[in-house]
Amino acid sequence: MKYFIFATFLLFIALPVQAADDAPKARAMLVLDASGSMWGQVEGKNKIVIAREVLADLMQDWDEGVYLGLAAYGHNRKGDCNDIETLVKVGPKTGDEIVKTVNEINPKGKTPLSAAVKRAAEELRYTEEVATVILLSDGIETCNLDPCAIGASLEEAGIDFTAHVIGFNVKIEDQKGLKCLAENTGGQFLSADNAGQLGAALKKIAADVRSGADTVYVIVDKNGARYDKDVRWDIFAVDDQGQPTGDALHSKISEFVKLREPGRFYVKVRVGQAVYGGQVIEAKKDEIREHEIDMRGGTFKLSGLMTQGQPIEKGDIYWYINVYKADGTLGDNIHADVGRNVVAELPPGKFQLHAKHYGAHQYVDLISEAGETMEMPVNFEAGYTKFIPSVNGQEPDRGIYYYIYTLDENGKRGAVSHDANVTSNNQVVFTLNAGRYQLEASHSRFETQHVDFEVKPGETTEHEVVFNAN
């Protein structure tokens, strides 16, 4: 049986474009650590002096198409976690002003690096525009905020926010928070132990800011408009055959996911119970590309029949839908629901529907393509079988175990039928697909009883199960 359905899913990969007229290629804020520890020395020279010299060198080659600003913390007062200030507004051709300002900074305070990055993000209007912060710090957070949590929060709320972090002369055991801040926003963490390494690290990050990087923007909506609710994203590396490999590189719940590294990726998104995507995309640096996964949408209205023309009128039906993988094996479950009448939305592809009503099961292959809302009754071709137990002519006073096995055309017993193992003192009714079966009923005090029986579509049959003393 083939059925057709459709849904909408748009996936965009957008990269920064070359500046047109006076439009910036990118906007970034340099956040400088001016805490008291910056007076410490590296190879006989104060760290703040090294930072001044390296930044002066960097500004000589700074791409004027990238608007840059400067913020600092710890430069005004000792012991003040609110000592954070934007010293140079983000704008074009700010290199000379930044060099002059850094030369005048006098480190003296604490290290509120998390709050400083957050304030820089706000200065860049990170919830409205692409924003990049470059943090240069020589130590750990000292103002009771969690860099990891701040990074995750900025990533979730930002349109496209990145924090690159340089740890200058930071011990390995103290780098965890700085690394986490960068990683949680898709940025780089670089460690520098001397002036040469600091200069190389800043130039590496500057090159990334200048060139831009790949970003996956996602729009999920049946009408092609932006889907403004959180969805679950899983993005994987792919092998040569285009199959996902290893653990997800990105696995998060958000409106969109960013991929700054170029390469080929396998993208899946879950909206409710439906999984969309399952498509390989290629992200390229310095190139604007648009990838569309066509899922223009429709609906299955699922219901069950005991047999043709006889709806199921009592008890629930369990519905499971799994996608077929490229190799023909079953993959992820993309829909699960319970009820006699349910609605399922599916992306394009081939799926297996498994419907279960007590001991009756039905499997249907679905081919989902462009189409419209459809009514889909599933015919179980099932009947009811009622067993009436008695012990020495009386209703049993303790449990009877029922096992129901399938019988082939030669009367040979096969596997235990689905969900047909129960314990009961009284009458019990099974729903089973049409066919031949054998009941095995056991009672602790009596010999096991066997009853062969047949189930016919839409019919109810009754069978006595008699336990008598020897």
Secondary structure as GFF3:
##gff-version 3
##sequence-region A 1 470
A	DSSP	beta_strand	9	14	.	.	.	ID=ss1
A	DSSP	beta_strand	26	33	.	.	.	ID=ss2
A	DSSP	three_ten_helix	36	39	.	.	.	ID=ss3
A	DSSP	beta_strand	41	42	.	.	.	ID=ss4
A	DSSP	beta_strand	45	46	.	.	.	ID=ss5
A	DSSP	alpha_helix	47	60	.	.	.	ID=ss6
A	DSSP	beta_strand	66	73	.	.	.	ID=ss7
A	DSSP	beta_strand	84	91	.	.	.	ID=ss8
A	DSSP	alpha_helix	95	104	.	.	.	ID=ss9
A	DSSP	alpha_helix	113	123	.	.	.	ID=ss10
A	DSSP	beta_strand	130	137	.	.	.	ID=ss11
A	DSSP	alpha_helix	147	157	.	.	.	ID=ss12
A	DSSP	beta_strand	160	168	.	.	.	ID=ss13
A	DSSP	three_ten_helix	172	174	.	.	.	ID=ss14
A	DSSP	alpha_helix	176	183	.	.	.	ID=ss15
A	DSSP	beta_strand	189	192	.	.	.	ID=ss16
A	DSSP	alpha_helix	195	211	.	.	.	ID=ss17
A	DSSP	beta_strand	215	219	.	.	.	ID=ss18
A	DSSP	beta_strand	231	238	.	.	.	ID=ss19
A	DSSP	beta_strand	244	254	.	.	.	ID=ss20
A	DSSP	beta_strand	263	271	.	.	.	ID=ss21
A	DSSP	beta_strand	274	283	.	.	.	ID=ss22
A	DSSP	beta_strand	289	293	.	.	.	ID=ss23
A	DSSP	beta_strand	300	307	.	.	.	ID=ss24
A	DSSP	beta_strand	310	311	.	.	.	ID=ss25
A	DSSP	beta_strand	318	324	.	.	.	ID=ss26
A	DSSP	beta_strand	330	338	.	.	.	ID=ss27
A	DSSP	beta_strand	341	344	.	.	.	ID=ss28
A	DSSP	beta_strand	349	357	.	.	.	ID=ss29
A	DSSP	beta_strand	360	368	.	.	.	ID=ss30
A	DSSP	beta_strand	374	379	.	.	.	ID=ss31
A	DSSP	beta_strand	382	391	.	.	.	ID=ss32
A	DSSP	beta_strand	400	407	.	.	.	ID=ss33
A	DSSP	beta_strand	413	416	.	.	.	ID=ss34
A	DSSP	beta_strand	422	424	.	.	.	ID=ss35
A	DSSP	beta_strand	428	433	.	.	.	ID=ss36
A	DSSP	beta_strand	435	443	.	.	.	ID=ss37
A	DSSP	beta_strand	446	455	.	.	.	ID=ss38
A	DSSP	beta_strand	460	467	.	.	.	ID=ss39
###
